[in-house]
Amino acid sequence: MRIDKANDQPYAIIQYIAESAGSIDVALNYLDTLENEISKLASSPYMGSYPRYSTLRKQGYRVLIVARHLVFYKVNENVRQVIVYAVVDARQHYVNLI
């Protein structure tokens, strides 16, 4: 599995959660949850659904929902690889972030 520009996004999310919740433990537990769900894509790359925006669907993206966050990824069949492109808050307008 490859994580593209999304590499720093989970850590920004965790930093925000730590500051908001006032607890690094809450943030680290969420990071574990996020990483565990993303790691499942290696063995089940089609477990995510198609995004609701047709523009993203046409580009081949799939989306995995983890709590309040959306993990956008593509499956490269030729090399049997999952590429994560973005991890975003579901409450924000994310189409232009990907």
Summary of the structure (lengths in Angstrom):
residues: 98
radius of gyration: 13.5
end to end distance: 18.1
largest distance: 44.3
contacts: 267
relative contact order: 0.20
helix: 45%
strand: 26%
